[in-house]
């Protein structure tokens, strides 16, 4: 008898308070794109604490709001694993249908990725449209993509998601025959033909192939630009972090640029690269990238891989954390999981605890203990900016090649680069050219040696001939 209350508690649909929102109407969009709809959220709590499950559903509510929907209710069910047929189990589907009917909702959003079978059966049972977390995030990306590359990447991710979920819409859509013969289907219809679903799949596969070719071509151009920055020996720093953690605001504060800033999830999809400098005047590039989120769809990670290479090729990652969040540790774990997926886990990392003006002192103290290599800043007020720039300077790779060369007058561009990129610079002008003594990066050392007609480069600290 003592197990009965626990069993009932485990099986119950648990309402999550405080998720209801009201928004204005937006225009009609593509198939299965989330419009302004009245939605009910449903999550399955399989592991962790109740607080973890409620935080996940609260984040799903923010995602739904960002997509332009009105959240009517949020429900969680405790299960060992999602039901293979309907995600929440056949008995709870009836309860969910009643909740949907009572609040007048027209969409159910599930806090997980549904299989094609789960999606179809749940939709048939609750009698309204069903969307999962993956498609919701893809929808938001589609709304926010601005550049040609960003739109192509989102389209590819959507196509990859839709391909296994295409389904027939009845015999009337079959294109195998038509007319009187062959069972009343017409001349020339006796062959195997092609059904509507087969046609759709073929077209989606063709679209996937075309988008991959386009993205590959754009990725080549991006690698070329990145290679040019590499050759200039300017270190690269990348802002990475959870969505809406304040990366774009921090970029604007450091560089004085005017990148779009919104209090919304995934406001930045297209990477932005700006130049900045440390307190000593050393130049570096600072790139803003797409924000991450828990359970970021793998289709998006694959589609955005060429963009995310900015992170894996960087000299330093500024991992921006929202200090005002009540549980930022979860955000840090989610970001590092994606960094590992794209091969960036070995890149040096500096944790930047942002929004210090809104953060709870207890949370900040907990974070500083957990992440000793961190700085506390506020992109809104400018607090901690000097400390951040000083920390960046310490973490940037330092030039290691000592050169002492006579650079011809017609290569003044190299002398300018020595001033910009080198340290311990001493330039004396003579009748023959500029006598340069400095510590520079290996690539610049090689270019200086070629200009001077000498062989320079190799081991750190090696000096060229005078």
N, C-alpha and C positions, 0 to 999 in steps of 0.2 A: 504493500500500500504506500510505503514511503517514496517509491519511485514514481508514483502516478503524477504528483504535481510537477516533478522535474521533467517527466516525459511530455506533459501538456505544455510546459514552458518551452521546451525544445521545439515542439511542433507548431507553436502559435505564430501567427503573423504579428509582429511587434511594430506598432506605429511609432515613427520617429517624429517628434514634435519640432515645430519651428521651421519647416521647409516650404511652407506655402508662399507663393510670390504672385505678383500681378504685373503684367507687361502689356504693351500696346501691340496691335497687329502689324505683321510684316507681310511682304509679298510672297506669292506662291513660288515654290522652288522645285528642284528635280525630284524624281522618284525616290521616295524614302528619305528625302532631306527633311530635317525637323523644321516645321514651320512654327508660327505662333500657335501652339496647341496647348490644351489643358492636359497635363501629364501626371501620371502616378508613377512613382519610383518604387522599384522592388529590388531588394538585395538578399543574398543568401550568406549568412554568417557561418563560415565553416571553420575558422581558426581565429586565434587572438581574442581580445576582450570585446565586450559589447561597445566600449568606447571606440575601438578601432573600426568596428562595423558602422557605427553611427557617423564617424568622421568620413568614411568612404562614401556613405550615402549623402552626406552634406556636400561633399565635393561634387558628386554626381548632380546634385541640385544646382550648384553653381555652373556646371557645364550646361545643364538644360537652360538655365537663364541666359547664358552667353549665346546659345543657339536661338534664343528668342521665344522661349516657351514659358508658360505659367505652371508652376508646380503646385498641384492640388493636395498631394499627400505623399508620404513616404513610408514604406513597410519593409521590415526585415524578418526573415525566417531563419531560425537556427536549425542547421542540418549538418551532417557529417560531410556531405558532398552534394552539389546541385543534382536535382533529379534529371536523369538522362532523357526523359521524355518531354517534360514541361518546365524544367528548371526549378520550380518550387513544389512539385508534387501535385497529382490530380486533385486531391482533396482541397488543397489551398487555392487552386485555380478558381474554384467556385467562390470562395471568399473574396478573392481578388476581383472577380467579375462584379460582385455586389458593390465593392468599394468604388470601382470604376463607374458603375451606373449611378451610385449615390452622389458622387461629386461632379458628374457630367464630364468626365475625362474622355478624350478621344485617342490617347496614346499611352502605352505603358513602356517605360524605359527600365531595362534590367541592368544591374550593376555588375556586369560580366560580359564575356563574349559568348553568344549563343551559337549552338550548332544549327545548320539549316533545318534539321528535324525539330529541335526545340523551338525555333522561331516560328515554324509553320504551325505546330500543334498548339502553342500558347496563343498565337493569333486567332486560330480557329476557335479556341475555348473562350477567350475573353471578349471576342467579337469587336475588337478595336485594333489599330495598328500597334505592332510591337517593335521596339528599337533596342539594340543593345548598346553597351558603353562604347564599344569600338566604333560603331557607325555614328554615334553621337559626336565623338571626337573628330572623326573624318569629316563630318558635316561642318563642324566649327572651322576646321582647317580650310574647307572649300570656301566658306564665307570670307575668310581673312586673307586668302592668298591674293597677292597683288601682281607680282612679277610673272613673266612667262614661265620661268623655271619653277617657281612655286606652284603655279596652277597645274603644270604638267606633273609635278611630283604628287600633288594631292589627287589628281585624276588617276594616276597609276595606282595609288594605294586604294582608291575606291573601287577600281576595276578588279584588283586582286581580291578584295573583300567580296565583291558581288558574284564573281565567277562561280564559286561552289554553291551560291544561294539562289541562282536563277531557277525558276520553276515554271512549268506549263500553266496556262490559264484556261484549260478546257479543250475539248475536241474541236471546237469551232476555230481554234487558232492553228490547227494542223495544216501544213502546207504540202502534205504528201500527195494530194490528188485533188481533182475537181471535175465536175461534169457528170455524165450519165454512166459510162462504162466503169469497169473495175469497182463494182458495188455502187454505181451511181456517182462515180468520182471523175469521169472524163477521160478523153484520149490522152495518151502519153503519161498517165498517172500510175502505171502498174509497177514502176521501179521503186526502189527503196525510198526515194524522195528525201526531204529534209523537213523535220518538224520545226515549229516555231521556236521551241527551246533550243534545238540544235543550231538554228540560225542565230539566235541571240548569243549562244556560247561562242560560235565562230566569230561573230562581230566583236565580242568582248576580247577574245584572244588576239584578234587583229589589232584592236586598239591598244592592248597591253604591249604588243611588239612595237608598234609605232611610237608609243610614249617612251619605251625604254631606249629606242634609238635617239629620240630627241634629247632625253636627259643625258645620255652618254655623250652626245655632241656638246651640250652645255657644260657637262662636267669637265671635258677637255679644256674648254676656255677658262673655267674656274681654276683648274690646275696650272694653266699657263700663267694666270695672274698671281697665283700663290707662289709659283716658282720665281717670278720676277721679284716678289717681295723677299723671297729667300736669298736671291742673289745680291740684293742690296744690303744684306747682313743686318737688317732691322728686325729685332726680335718680335715675335707675334704673341699677343695675349688674347685669350678668348674668354668672354663672359658666358658661363653656363650655369644653369640652375633651374629650379622649379618654375613653372609658369606663374606669372604675376608676382615674382619675387622682387621686381624692381631693377632688372638688368638694363632695360632701355633708359630708365631714369639715371642710372649710374653712368652709363655711357655718355649721356648728355652732360652730366655734372663734370666728368673728367675731361671730356674733349670740347665742350662748349657747342656741340652739334645740336641739331633740332630733330632728332629721330622721334617718330610717333610714339607717344606714351598714352596708354589707356589703362583704366582700372578694370581690366577684363582678361579672361584666360586666352592665351595664344594670340595676343595682339601683334606679336612679332613672329613672322614666318620666314621672311627673306633676310638673310644675313647682311649686316651692315658693317663695313670696315672703316675706321677712322684712325688718324694719327694722333698720338699723345706723347708727352715727355715726362721724364722723372724729375725730381727736384734738382738734380745736377745737370739737367738738360739732355739726357740720353733719350733718343727717340725710340718709340715702339708702336706697333699697330695694335689697335683694340677692336675686336670683332664681337658684335652682338649676334646671338644665335636663337633659334627656336627654343621655347621653354619645354621642359619635360613634365611628365605627370605620372602618377601611379598607373601601372598597367598600360603604358603607352603602346598602342597597337603595333605589332611587329611589322605590319604592312607599311606603316609610316616610317619606321626606322630604316627599312630597306629602301623605300622610295626617296627618303631624304639623306641617304648615305653620302652622296656626293657633297651635299651642303654640310653635313656633320663632319666631313673630313677636315674642315677648318679647326675643329676641336682636337682631333687626333694628331694633327700636324703642328699644333701650337707649342710654343716654348713654355707657356704657363697658363693654367686654367684658373680664372677667378670664379670660384664656386659660390654664387650668390644665394644666400639663404634668407627667407622671410623671418626676421626675428620676432615679428608680431604674431606669428602663427602659434597656436597653443601646443602643437606637437611638431616642431620643425625637424626632429630626428627622422621622422617618417619621410619627409621630403628629401633629406640628405640621402637616405638609403635608396629612394627611387631614382634620384639623379645618378648616383654612382652605379646603379644597376645598368642604366642606359649607357653610361660612359664605358663600362666594361664591354657592352655589346658592340660598340663602335671602335674598340681597340684603343681607348684613351685613358685607361686606368693607370698607365705608367707615366703619364704626363704630370710634371710637378703641379701641385694644387695648393691654392691659398683660399681658405674659406672666408668669405666676406659676409658678415652678419648685418644685413640691411634693415632699414626701418627701426633703428634704435630709438627714435623719438616715440614710437608706438609700442615698443617691446616691453614685456614684463621682466623686471630685474631678475626674478627667479629663473625664468626661461633662459635669459642671456647668460646667467652664471652657470647654468647646467650645460649650455652649449660651449662656453669657453673652457670648461673642464673637459668636455668630450673632445673638442677640437682645439688643441693648444696653439696650432699654427693658424690663427684667425685674427681678423681685425673687426672692430665694431664701427659701423658707419651709418649715416642717414643720407640717402641720395636727395631727399626732400630739403633738408636743411644745410647740407654740406659738412655735417659733423663727421670727423674721423677721416676726411679726405687726404689730409697731409700724411697721416699715419699709413693710409692705404698705399699712396704713391711711394712712400719710403720702403714699404714692405715689398712692393713690386720691383723696385730697383735692386733690392737684395736678392730676390728670387730669379731675376733675369739672368740668362747665361752671359758671362763676361767675355769680352774679346781676349784672346790669348796669344796672338801673333805679334811679336815685337819686330818692327821694320825700321830700317834706317836707309832711306833711298833718296835719289835725286829724281824728282818727277818733272818731266818736260812741261813747259808753259802751256802747250796746247792740251794738256790733260788737267786743266783746272777743275773739271768735274770730279776727278778722283780726290783732289785736295779738299774740295767741299765735303765729300763723303767722309773723309778722315776726320774733319771737324765734327760732323754730325754723329758718326758711329763709333769713333775711337775714343780712347782715354789716354791720359798722360801725353797729350799732343803737343809737339813742338815743331813749328814750321819756320824755316829761315829761307828768305828769297835771295838767290844769287844771280849772276849773269847767265848761268846755264839753265836755271830752273828753280823749283822749290825743293829745298832740302828738308825732307820729312822724317821725323822720328816720332813714333806712336805705337800704341798697342791696339791692334785692330782684329776683326774677325778673319777667319781663314780665307774666305772667298775674296774679301777686299785685299788681303795681303797678296794673293795670287795676281789680281788685276793690277795692283801697284807694281809688282815685279815685272809683269809683261810690259807695262808702260816704260819702266826704267831699263828694260832689257836685261833683267837679272832673274834668276831662279829663286823665288821666295815661296815659303809655305812648307808645311810638314808638321813637325812636332811643335807643341805649344812652347812659346818662349824663344823659338829659333829666330835669330836676327839675320836680316839680309846684309849683303856686302855694301860697304859704302862706296 
